[in-house]
Amino acid sequence: MITSTGTVLDLQALPEGCLANIISLTTPRDACRLSSVSKFFRSAAESDVVWDKFLPPDFSLDKRSGKKCYMIPARALKILGSGTPQLWRWISLPDSRFEEVAELVFGLWLQISGKIITYILSPSSLYKAYLVFKLTEQAYGFKSHPVQAKVAKYFEFTPTTVGVEAKEQPMFLDPEKKRSYWHRIFYMQESQPDEIDEARYPTERVDGWLEIELGEFSYERDKELLKMSCVEDSFHNFKSGLIVGGIEIRPHFGERPNPRQKRQFSWGRLWNRAQSYSSLVLFGVTLLMVVLQQHLLVVFLFALSMYSSYYEKLASN
């Protein structure tokens, strides 16, 4: 860079922190363009110092596209029982984006939902919503049953659903993908697919938290109400140890696989299903034999008692 006095100013000779402060005074699009100048510029342009100054805490920008991301903090979510200290408590964590997060102390039902008006997002974009959470070391109740995740768009003041994004999808909060043998038998249809679907399990974020996808939606320019929910309301599954950080909405790039696409034939899947069914049949046959043996024992004892009575009558005569 040549100044007005004719001297050459090498911007790459500046400290990275100084260059980051200069870039933070520009725009997100300019920061993205400057990151392509050199590795030094990219390191400065991608620093948190730059991007934290562009938007408030609940907003962020996708560094690749410059499109808006938004995160609903736990305090702004509707969490069933969050006002009852025996069920939920509000705590602070040093690695949390917000001052407070919600921790499940003990509960039977899990109902978490949030909503926003879509005009705060970038138009002509495809978005996905994620539940951001953690599990404590003592957490339990999240392996046996999946939560039902859903994202739906509505006209702002009417209950009419916009589009087809309102379909629920089962998602697991526990990152452990292995299930017990009997769990695979009794919950195969509902909770455990024949082949593990990685997309139904949480992934670890850069900040150390976990996230699961709640659903995706497209936003053009209409003013619509977006509702996101995560529900697990079985009557026999107690839970504890879930820490909710919030729900994040961020741009998504690429095509999502069609969930209705027919799966290819698999001999392994057929063998696993046959093993499960044969185990159930074997259990039923064993139970039937036990019942029949009990009945045969009763018949034998009755016949023995009748023979003894008849023998006593003969002996008395």
Stockholm file with secondary structure:
# STOCKHOLM 1.0

chainA/1-317         MITSTGTVLDLQALPEGCLANIISLTTPRDACRLSSVSKFFRSAAESDVVWDKFLPPDFSLDKRSGKKCYMIPARALKILGSGTPQLWRWISLPDSRFEEVAELVFGLWLQISGKIITYILSPSSLYKAYLVFKLTEQAYGFKSHPVQAKVAKYFEFTPTTVGVEAKEQPMFLDPEKKRSYWHRIFYMQESQPDEIDEARYPTERVDGWLEIELGEFSYERDKELLKMSCVEDSFHNFKSGLIVGGIEIRPHFGERPNPRQKRQFSWGRLWNRAQSYSSLVLFGVTLLMVVLQQHLLVVFLFALSMYSSYYEKLASN
#=GR chainA/1-317 SS CBCTTSCBCCGGGSCHHHHHHHHTTSCHHHHHHHTTTCHHHHHHHTSHHHHHTTSCTTEEECTTTCCEEEEEEGGGSEETTTTCTTTEEEECCTTCSSSCEEEECSBSCEEEEEEEEGGGSCSSEEEEEEEEEEEEEEEESSSSSCEEEEEEEEETTSCCEESSTTCCEEECSSCCCCCCHHHHHHSTTTTCCSSCCGGGSCEECTTSCEEEEEEEEEECSCCEEEEEEEEECCSSCCBEEEEEEEEEEEECCSCCCCTTSCCCCCHHHHHHHHHHHHHHHHHHHHHHHHHHHHHHHHHHHHHHHHHHHHHHHHHHC
#=GC SS_cons         CBCTTSCBCCGGGSCHHHHHHHHTTSCHHHHHHHTTTCHHHHHHHTSHHHHHTTSCTTEEECTTTCCEEEEEEGGGSEETTTTCTTTEEEECCTTCSSSCEEEECSBSCEEEEEEEEGGGSCSSEEEEEEEEEEEEEEEESSSSSCEEEEEEEEETTSCCEESSTTCCEEECSSCCCCCCHHHHHHSTTTTCCSSCCGGGSCEECTTSCEEEEEEEEEECSCCEEEEEEEEECCSSCCBEEEEEEEEEEEECCSCCCCTTSCCCCCHHHHHHHHHHHHHHHHHHHHHHHHHHHHHHHHHHHHHHHHHHHHHHHHHHC
//
